[in-house]
Amino acid sequence: MEYDWSAGDLAFRDEVREFLAAKRTPELRRAGRLATSVYPDHEASMEWQHILHERGWAAPAWPVEHGGCDWSLTKHYIFQRESALAGAPALSPMGIKMVAPAIIAFGTQEQKAFYLPRILTGEVFFCQGYSEPEAGSDLAALTMAAVDDGEDFVCTGSKIWTTHATEANWIFCLVRTSRTGKKQQGITFLLIDMTSPGVEIRPLVMTSGEQVQNQVFFDNVRVPKANVLGRIDDGWTVAKYLLVHERGGAAAPWLQVMAQDIATAAARQPGPDGNPLLDDRAFAAKLADLRIRTEVLEILEFRTISAMAQGKNAGPASSMLKILATELSQKLTELALEAAGPSGRVYQPHATMPGGPIAQFAPPADGYHSGADWQAVAPLRYFNDRAGSIYAGSNEIQRNILAKAALGL
């Protein structure tokens, strides 16, 4: 493929840059700069979604008839890339990027008419109900039961690691409706109103101290069968379709920004000999290696875009990109923590804008924190990124997929 943007692509890039410069308020800029994980401050994220929705850019990958943009794959990538380079707050992916494409592909006309416009406005905010205490990477081992009761299913069980369940008013769940055949059979994809009687949310405190993840319990929760997405007992088909969307995206620009931030900070931060840390040959070599790897990742993303633009399926490429991006992000957060030095070892979440409440922490009355803001962010990003190689299907599972699909093993 040609890696140079066309004149039309460059004009679009400039349009996006002008929009980002004009619409990001100081608070939104701060939310992007001080985010501690892939999930930014919820209020800032929703404010940015409303701004994008006004422009018609909140869900550009959707079909035009549902509020999407008639963009080429190249323009989609440019938009994601420029948003990352500008430090715009990320949007929650569970609604716009994950369940919405599944609703578009498998939903009834009534489901599309109800959910899609409300996802765009934020009136409907989804969380994801996949993992269970005994069903994580082996997702097909799930046991949350949905018992047939006339026009409804009665759901009992629990889901865990449910991001932003306390903010969500809907959850998309994989539930067990039959126990015959292979374990991938008998699973149904169900949309559940979080305000239904019998739903209980218990926040989980992460290693970063944030309450972003939760365990959600369902005690005889009655859900109309009209909320089934796709066919009963065939939810695994919907789940696989959704996971491709969860693992895709433009990760390289975000990682390039992270690497540049480390370089900028290291140019000011003193090293062991008192000179700028960036002058330390060992540190500089590690940073150079990671920056080269981010460039390689972007080339691989370009190749995937090119293939998809020719009508080819991304297939195992999504697994490869997920592995490379999450493991590279972990290495970058390790290096950022090294660059932060002693100030990076101090727990100071009040200097950041985390993705959820901070439990069991009382910030100083005067708001003081040692070091710079980025030094306070570094340890929280480090802790949060440990999960990167686990979520959206662990990297071990992704390597199994690659071994089977790409190598024929």
Secondary structure by P-SEA (a helix, b strand, c coil): ccccccaaaaaaaaaaaaaaaacccaaaaaaaaacccccccaaaaaaaaaaaaaacccccccccccccccccaaaaaaaaaaaaaaccccccccccccaaaaaaacccaaaaaccaaaaaaccbbbbbcccccccccccccccbbbbbcccbbbbbbccccccccccccbbbbbccccccccccccbbbbbbccccccbbbbbbbcccccccbbbbbbcbbbbbccccccccccaaaaaaaaaaaaacccaaaaaaaaaaaaaaaaaaccccccccccccaaaaaaaaaaaaaaaaaaaaaaaaaaaaaacccccaaaaaaaaaaaaaaaaaaaaaaaaaccccccccccccccccccccccccccccccccccccaaaaaaaaacccccccccaaaaaaaaacccccc
